[in-house]
Amino acid sequence: MQRDLKFNICGIETSHCRHLEIEGIQKRIDITITPMLIYATRYWADHLELGSSAQLGDEVTDFIKHRFLYWIEVFALKSQMSTISVILRKVMKRAKVGFFC
């Protein structure tokens, strides 16, 4: 996600149209949002459970500060916005038990 998440990941020319109305958008999505990126965006919170260092807290903070909106854009383009709340609940659960300390 550090490498592949970026502003306007699919190079959409305007924000005044729904992405489904943009000609050729599905091809752009398929090329730009790779299966590896989809996996990373969906399951990064699950992988937090495998780590236990304080450095993960720094990594999560960096992600929220610098790539969070780009992460949301991936789910919007893939029409999977409801997945975001499930992932964020997992992250919040880890934070509440002091995982990032």
C-alpha positions as CSV (number, residue, x, y, z in Angstrom):
1,M,0.0,0.0,0.0
2,Q,2.9,2.3,0.6
3,R,4.0,2.0,-3.0
4,D,0.7,1.7,-4.8
5,L,-1.9,3.9,-3.1
6,K,-1.8,7.4,-4.5
7,F,-3.9,10.4,-5.3
8,N,-6.4,9.8,-8.1
9,I,-5.1,6.3,-8.6
10,C,-7.1,5.8,-11.9
11,G,-6.4,9.2,-13.3
12,I,-10.0,10.3,-13.4
13,E,-10.2,13.7,-15.0
14,T,-13.1,15.1,-13.1
15,S,-14.8,14.6,-9.7
16,H,-18.1,15.9,-11.1
17,C,-19.2,12.6,-12.5
18,R,-19.9,9.3,-10.8
19,H,-17.0,6.9,-11.7
20,L,-19.5,4.5,-13.3
21,E,-20.4,7.2,-15.8
22,I,-16.8,7.5,-17.0
23,E,-16.1,5.8,-20.3
24,G,-13.4,3.1,-19.9
25,I,-13.2,3.3,-16.1
26,Q,-13.5,-0.4,-15.5
27,K,-10.4,-1.0,-17.7
28,R,-8.5,1.7,-15.7
29,I,-9.6,0.1,-12.4
30,D,-8.6,-3.4,-13.6
31,I,-5.1,-2.2,-14.7
32,T,-4.4,0.1,-11.7
33,I,-5.9,-1.7,-8.8
34,T,-4.1,-5.0,-9.0
35,P,-5.1,-8.2,-7.1
36,M,-2.1,-7.6,-4.8
37,L,-3.4,-4.1,-4.0
38,I,-6.9,-5.3,-3.4
39,Y,-5.6,-8.0,-1.0
40,A,-3.5,-5.4,0.9
41,T,-6.3,-2.9,1.2
42,R,-8.7,-5.5,2.4
43,Y,-6.6,-7.5,4.9
44,W,-4.0,-5.2,6.3
45,A,-6.0,-4.9,9.6
46,D,-6.0,-8.7,9.9
47,H,-2.2,-8.7,9.5
48,L,-1.9,-6.3,12.4
49,E,-2.8,-9.2,14.7
50,L,0.3,-11.0,13.6
51,G,2.6,-8.2,14.7
52,S,3.3,-6.9,18.2
53,S,5.9,-4.1,18.0
54,A,5.4,-0.5,18.7
55,Q,6.6,0.2,15.2
56,L,3.3,-1.0,13.8
57,G,1.7,1.9,15.7
58,D,3.9,4.3,13.8
59,E,3.1,2.5,10.5
60,V,-0.6,2.8,11.1
61,T,-0.3,6.4,12.1
62,D,1.7,7.1,8.9
63,F,-0.9,5.3,6.8
64,I,-3.8,7.3,8.3
65,K,-1.9,10.6,7.8
66,H,-0.7,10.0,4.3
67,R,-2.7,7.3,2.5
68,F,-6.1,6.9,4.2
69,L,-8.1,8.8,1.6
70,Y,-6.4,7.0,-1.2
71,W,-7.3,3.7,0.5
72,I,-10.9,4.8,0.6
73,E,-10.8,5.7,-3.1
74,V,-9.9,2.1,-3.9
75,F,-13.0,0.8,-2.1
76,A,-15.1,3.4,-3.9
77,L,-13.8,2.5,-7.3
78,K,-14.4,-1.2,-6.5
79,S,-17.9,-0.5,-5.2
80,Q,-17.0,-2.0,-1.8
81,M,-17.5,1.0,0.5
82,S,-19.2,-1.1,3.2
83,T,-16.0,-3.1,3.7
84,I,-14.3,0.0,5.2
85,S,-16.3,0.0,8.4
86,V,-15.4,-3.7,9.1
87,I,-11.7,-3.0,8.6
88,L,-11.7,0.1,10.7
89,R,-13.5,-1.7,13.5
90,K,-10.7,-4.3,13.6
91,V,-8.1,-1.5,13.8
92,M,-10.0,0.3,16.6
93,K,-10.3,-2.9,18.5
94,R,-6.6,-3.4,18.4
95,A,-6.0,0.3,19.4
96,K,-8.3,-0.1,22.4
97,V,-6.4,-3.0,23.9
98,G,-3.2,-1.0,23.6
99,F,-1.8,-2.8,20.6
100,F,-0.1,0.3,19.3
101,C,1.7,1.2,22.5
